[in-house]
Amino acid sequence: MKPAGGALQRLARALRRSLTAQITLAVTLVSGVIILLVGLTMDRILASELREESELLLVSSLMILREDLAASGNDPAAVPRLVARAVQRTRRLEAEVVDEQQGRLLAKSRRFRVPPAALPPQALAAETLPSEATVPQTEELAQRYGPLTTLWIAPDGVRYRVLRARLPLPATQGQPPRTLQIALAVETTPTRELRAHNRQNLAVALCVSAALAGIFGLAIAREIVVSVRRFGATASRIGASDLHERMPLEGAPTELVESTQAFNHMLDRLQNAFDRLSAFSSDLAHDLRTPLGNLLGEAQVALSRPRSAEEYRAVLESAVEEYERLSRMIGNMLFLARADRQPALAAHWVDLAEALQRVVGYFELLAEEHRVVLQMRVQALPGAEPRVWADESMLVRAVSNLVSNALRYAPAGTSIQLDAQPATDGSCTIRVANDGPPIAPEHQPRIFERFYRADAARHHSASGSGLGLAIVRSILELHGGTAAVHSAPAGPTVFILRFPGKPVPPSS
C-alpha cells in the first residue's frame, strides 16, 4: 500500500507543478464526463423506448386476441386456435387463457412458464381498450391503471415482460356469461442484448474519446502555455543591467494582461529601487568620505611633528565634531532602514500645542544665534480639538527635521512659521514656512529622496547628511499621510505635513 500511495503522491505533485498536465487532464476528464453522461442518458432513453415497445406489443396482441375472439362469436372453444395463431404471428409472445368461473385452463402456449404469483396484481380491463394501440394510448392507460406490466426473471435468467387482463364474454346459446383471464408474456432477452451491445459501444466510444481528448488537450495546453513560457523567457533575460526591459502587452492573452501589467509594475519598482540604491551607495560613499578625510588629514597633520597639549586638544575637538556628524548620519540611516520594514506605530492622541512647543523650545537658542524668530500657532477647525492621532516621538522628529532644515536656509532677521490645523476627524495639517531661497520646480519632486540636495554644489554638506527630509517622508508614510513642499520665487518655502487621523475600524 505504501508504494502505491507514494506513487499517487508523486503523481499529484507532478500534476500540481505542470500547467500543461493540468489542462490536459481537465480537458480529458470533462470530455469523458460529458460523453459518459450523454451515453447514460441515451441508455436510459433506449431502455424506456424498449419497454414502451414491449408494452405496446403486449397491448396490441391483447386487442387482436379480443377482436379475433369476437369474430368467432365469443366461443371459448376457439381460444386455443386463436392463442396459437397469436403466438405464431409474434414469435416472442407467449400466452395463457384461464376461465375464471370454472377455474379451467383454456389455452397455453408451449413456452409459457410465468407462475400466477408473478402476474401483475392489477388486471387490465380488455373490453375498455381502444380498437388500435399506439404509444400515447399506452401511456394514457398507464396513467389510468398504473403500471401495465411487470418484469419477471425466470430461474435460468431469461427475462419476461408480463401483462394480465380480464375479458368478459357475454352469454351464448347453452353457455352462461363468463370472464377470461388472459396472461401475455414477451421475452426481453433481445432488448437486453441490444442494451448490452449499446453499453459496449459506449465504453469503446468513451475510451476513444478520452484518448482523442487527451491528445487535443495536450495540443491546446501547449498553445496556452506558450504565452506563459514567453513570460518566463522574458523574465529570465532581465538582469541588473536590463531592468528597463518590459513584458509586451500586445498579443498577450486577456487572462495574462493583468499579470503582465503587475509584472511590469514590479519591474518599475525594482528599477526605481535599484537606481535609488545605486545613488544611495554613491552619495553615502561621498558623504562618508568627507568626514573621514577630515579626520585622516587632521590626524596626519597632528602627527607630522610634536605638538603642544593645546594643539592636540584642538585636533580632538575637531575630530569630535566629525564623529558626531558620522553618528547622526548612521542613526538616520538606521531609522530609514527600520522604516522600510514598516515598524509598528505607538499612535495615540497627541496634544499639538505641547508637542510643537517642545520643538520650539529645543531650537530656540539656535534660532537666536541665527537671529531668526520661531513662531508657533495651533488653530483648530470649528468643532475640532487641538490634537492629532500619531506617534508623538516620530511627529516631533519630523517637525524638528523641518525646523532644522528651515534654520539652515532662513536669512538672518526673518522668521520661521510653525502652523498646525487639526480637523474634527483627528487629522491634522502642519506647515513649516521660511523665507529662504526658493527651491526650483524641477527639484521639488525629488526633495524628499535620500541624499538628494537641490544645490549642485552640495552647499552645507558639512552640516547636513541629506537624510532629514527622507526621514520626514518615511514618518508620514508610516502614518499613512503625505509630505509635500511648495516653493515659489515670490513667496516663502512651505513644507506641508498631512496626518490622516485615527483609522476607523470596519463595522461588523
N, C-alpha and C positions, 0 to 999 in steps of 0.2 A: 504493500500500500504506500509506503514512503517513497519508493522511486517514482510511482505514478503521480503521487501528489507533488513531488519535486518537479517532475516534467511539466505538469499543469501550471505550476507557479512560474517556471521559466518561460513557458509559452505566453502566460498572461503578461509577464514583464516585457517580453519581446513585442507583444501587441501594443502595450502602452507606449513603447519607445518608437514605434513605426507608424507614422501617419498613413503611409500607403497601405500597410496591412489593415489598419482600422477601417479605411474607406472601402477596401476590397471586401473585407469581412462583412461590413454593413450592407453593401450592395448585394452580396450573395445571400445573406440572411433575409433581407427584405424581399428579394425576388423569390427565394424559396418559400417564405411565409405566404406571400401573395398567391403563388401557384398552388400551394397546399390548401389554402382557404378556398380558392376557386375550385380545385378538384373535389374537396369535401362537399362543397355546395352542389356541384354537379352530380356527385354521387347520391346526395340526398334527393335531389330533383329526380334522378333516374329511378331511385327506389320508389318514390311516390308515384311516378308515372307507371312503373311496372305493377305496383299494387292496384292502381286505378284500372290498368289493362286487365288484370286478373279478375277484379270485381266486376268489370264490365262484361267479361266473358261469362262469368257465372250468372249474372243477372239476365243477360241476353239468352243464355241457354235455358234458364228458367222460363222466360217468356215464350221461347219456341216450344218448349215442352207443354206449356199451358195451352198454346194455340193448337198444337197437334192433338192434344187430348180433347179439346173442344171440338175439333174437326171429326174426331172418331166417336162423337156422341157421348163423351164423358164416360166411356165404358172402361171399368177397371181392368178388364181382360186385355185391353190394348196397351196397358202400361209397359209390360216387358218389351214389346216390339218397339215402342216409342223411345224407351230408355236406350235400347241397343242402337237405334238409329242416331240418337243424340251423341252417344259415346263414339260411334263410328265417324260422325261428322266432325267432332272436335277430339283429336287423339289424346290430348292431355286431360280430358274431362272424365271424371268418374261420378257415378250417381247411385242413389239408393232411394226407393219409394216404399213407404210403410202405410198401411191402412190403420189409422189411429183407433177407429171404433172396434175393429176386430183384432187389432194387435198383430196383423199378418203382414209379412214381407211380400210385397207385390213384385218388386224387381230390384235387382242389384247387379251392377257391373262386376266383371270378373276381378278387377284390381282394387275395388273399393274396400278399404280397411279402416276407415275412421270410426273409432268407438263412439257410442252415444254420448259419453261424458265429454268428448272433445268437440261436440257440436256447439254452435253459438247459442247462448241462453235465450236470445231474442230471435223469434221466428218471424220471417218476413211474410206479410200477407200477400200472396201471389196474385190474388184477384184485383188488388189495388194498383198493380204495376201498369205503366202505360204500354201502349202497343209497340213502342220502339225504344230501345235502350241507347242512351247517349251518356257521355261523361257528365254534363251538367245535371241530367236527371238522376244519375247515380249519386252525385254529391248532394242533391236535394233529398234523396232517400236516406242518406247517411245522417243528414241534419235532422230529419224527421224521426227516424227509428234508432239512431245511434250507429255504432259500428255494424256494418252489414255482414262482415266475415271475420273469422278468426284464423290464426296460424297454428297448424298442428304439425309437430315433428314426429315422424314415425321412429320406432326403435332403431331402424337401420340408418337414420339420419336424413331420410327423404322428407322434404317439406311440402305441405299442402295448404292451400288457401280454401277454407270450408265455408259454405253458405247453407243455412237452413230456412225452409219456407213451409207454409201451410196453404194447401189449395182445397177449398170446399167444393164437393161435387153435388149437383142437385139430384133429387130422386129420379130414378128412371123406372121403366116397367119391370116390376119384380125386384127392384133394388131400392133400399131406403137411402136418404142423403147420408153422405159420409165425408170425412176430411182426410186428405192425403198429406203425410209429412214427407217432404222432399229434401234430401240432403245431397248437395253437389260439392264436389272437391276437384280442384285443379292443381296439378303438380307445379311447384315453383322452382324446381331444380334448374331448368334452363335460364330462368331470370337470375337465379343466384350465381350461376356460372358466368352470366353476362356481367354482373356486378363485379365478380372476382377478376374477370378479364379487364374490366374498366379500371379497377384499382391497380392492377399490374401496370397498365399503361400509364396511370397517374404516377406510380413510383418511378417508372423509367423516365417520364417527362420531367419529374422533379429532379432526378439526378442529372439529366442532360442540361436542364435549365440552370441548375445550380452551378454546373461546370462552366456553362457559357456566361452566366452572370459573373462568376469569379474572374474569367478571362477579360470580359469587358470592364468589370470593376477595377481590375488591375490597370488596364489601359487608361481608364478615366482617372484613377487615383494618381497615376504618373503625370498626366496632364495637369491635374490640380496642383500637385506639389512642385511643379516647375517654378511657379512664382515664389514658393517658399524657398526653394533651392537658390533661386536668383537672389532672394533676400539675404540668405546666408552667405552666398558668394560675395555680395557687395559688402556685407558686414565684415567678412574676413579680410577684405582688401584694405579696410580702413585702419590706419595706424596713427601714431602721434604726428606724422608728417602729412597725413591725408585726412585730417579731421574736417576739411572743407567739403569733402565728397558727401553727397546725399542720395538717398534712395529715390529713384524717379517715380512719380505718381502716374505718369502716362502708361497705360497698358496694364496697370495693377488691377487685380480683381477687386470688386466692390467690397468684399469681406476683408481685404487686406489694406484698404486705403487708410482706415483709422489706425491700424498697427504701423503702417509705413509713416504716417504723419507723426505718431508718437515716437517712432524710432528717430526720425529726423529732428524732432524737438529735443530728444535726448542728446543727439549729436551736437545740436546748438548749445545745449547746456555744458556738454563736455568740452567743446571748443572754447566756450567762454571761460570755463573754469581753468582749462589748460593755459589759455592766454593770461588769465589773472595770476595763475601760479608762476608762469614764466616771468611776468612783470614783477610779481611779488619777490621772487628769488633775486632778480636783478636789483630791485630797489632795496631789498634787505641787505644784500652784499654792499651796496653803495652806502647805506646808512650805518652799517656796522663798521665799514672801513674807515669812515671819518673819525669817530671817537677812538677806535683802536690805533689809527695812525697818529692821532694827537698824543695818546698815551705813550706809544712807542717812541715818537720823536722827543717828547719831553724827558722820557727816561734816558734815552741815548745822550741827549744834551747834558743832563744832570750827571751822568756817569763819565762824561768825556774828560773831566778834571775834578779835583777835590772842590767841594762846595761847603759853604757855611751852613749852620743849622737853619738859619732863616731862609736860605735859598732852597734847601731840601723841603722845608715846611711849605714854601710857596708851590713847589712842584707837586707835593702830596695834595694840597688843597685843590690845585687844578685837576689832579687826577680824580679826586672825589667827585667833582662836578661831572666828569665824563662817565664815571661809574654810575652816578645817579641817572644820567641820561640813558645809559645802557639798561639799567634796572627798569626804568619806566618803559622803554621800548619792549623789553622782554615781557613785562607784566601786561602790556597792551596786546602783544601777540598771543599770550596765553589766554587772555579774556576772549579774543576773537576766535581762537581755536575752540574754546568751550562753547561759545555762542553758536558755532557751526554745528555742534552736536545737539542743539535745542535743549538746554538745561531747563529744569522746572523753575517757574517763577514763584516767588513768595509774594504774590499780589495781595493787596488789601487796600482799604480806604486810607488815602494819604491826605493829610492837611496840606494844601498847596502853599498857603502863606508860610507855614512853619518850615516846609522843605525848601522853598525858594529863599527864605531868609537865611537858612544855613549856607546856601551857595553865596549869597551876597556877603555874609559875614566872613566867609573864607577868603574871598577875593578883595575885600575892602581895602586892606593895606596895600596890596599890589596895585589896585586901581589908583590909590593916592600917589604911589610912586610914578605911575604913568600919567598922572594929572588927568585922570578920566573919572567921570562920575557914574556910579552904578545906580540905576533907578528901577524899582520893582513895583509891579501893580498886579493885583489879583481882582478881576472883575467878573463875577459870576452872572450868567444869564438869568432873567427873571424866573424864579421858582427853583433855581439850582443852588446847591450847596458848594462852598469853596473847597472841593475835594476832588480826587481822581482815584480811579481803581488802577493801581500799578505797584510794581516792586519799588519801594522807596529808595533803596540804595542805588538801583540802576537808574531811576529817574534823576536822582541827584547827580550821578556821574554823567549822564547825557547832558544835562543843563550845564554842569561845570565845564565839560569839554567845549561847549559852545561859548560860554563866557570867557574861558581861557583863550580860545581862538579869536574872539572879538577884541580882547585886550591886546593881543599881538598886533592887530592891524588898526585899531582905533587911534586916530590922531590925538595929540595932547589938547586938552581944552574942550573935548567933546564928551558925549555921554553914551552909555550903553543901556538900552531899554529892555527890561525883562518883564514881559506881559504874559499873564495866564488868564484863560477864559474857559472855565468849566461849564458844562451843559447839564441839563436835567437828567440825562441818562447815564451820567458818570463819566462821559468822555470829556476830553479837555484839549485845548489848543494852546501851546506855549510858543511865544515868539521871542527871539533874541535878536535885537537890531543894533547896528553900529554904523558910524559914518565913515568907515574906512574906504579904501579904494574899491571900486566895483569889480565884480567877477564877470569876465567876458561870457557871453551866452554859450560859446562853444565848450567852455569848461564846466558850466553849471550841471549838465547831466552826469559828469564823472567826478564831481567834487567829493562825493561820499565813498569813492573807491579807496582801497588800501594803498598807501604810499603815493597817492596822487596829489600833486601840487599844481595849482593853476599857473604859477610863475615858472617859466622855463629855466630861469637862473637858479631855482631852488633856494630862494631867499629864506632866511630864518631857519635854515637847515640845522643849525646848531641847537636851536631851542625846541624844535618840533620834530616828531618822528613820522608824520604823515598818516597816523593811525587814529587820531582823535575823532575825525568825522566818520570814519568807517565804524568805530565803536558806537557812535551815536546811532547810525543806521541799524546796526545789529541789535541794539537795545530796543529800538522801535519795532523792528521786525519780530523780535521775541514777544512783544506785547500785542502784535497784530496791527500796529499802527504804521505811520509813514513819516519820513523826514524829507523836507524839501528846502530849497533856497530860492530867494527872489532877490535879484540884484540888478540895478539899472544905474546909468551914469547920473541921472537926475535925482536919485533918492538913496536912502540907506540900503545896506545889505541886511536882509532879514532871513534868519533861519527859522523854519516853522516845524514844530513837532506836534503830531496829532496822535493822541492816545484814544483808543476806541471805547474805553469804559468797561464796565463789568459785563462779561458774557451772560446771556440769558439761557438757562438750561432748557432743553427741549421738553415740551409738555408730553405727558403720557398718552 
